[in-house]
């Protein structure tokens, strides 16, 4: 289902991939996030996604204009995962709610790997 709202001039529909892209761009700017992750179903290997394919590591569900976002991320080695998660949740929640006008009901974070940053 897609997020939508009515105005005096008609209906506005926001596709889930737009919300996912917005959430992904916000997430990679957060402290401790190396990037989004994709799990290969065939061989079970996790790979770091490029900026062009951020949405593959994010799943967005919209029900009654309440948004649930699932992140599959790779975090930087040496940082507290709980601090990274709290930072990610607050930044994404603020950005998505302020831009779309919809409520972010839940953000789930799945840490798929850890990387050393040079």
PyMOL commands that set and color helices and strands:
alter all, ss='L'
color gray80, all
select helices_A, chain A and resi 16-28+51-57+81-100
alter helices_A, ss='H'
color red, helices_A
select strands_A, chain A and resi 3-7+10-14+33-39+46-48+58-63+66-76+103-115
alter strands_A, ss='S'
color yellow, strands_A
deselect
rebuild
show_as cartoon
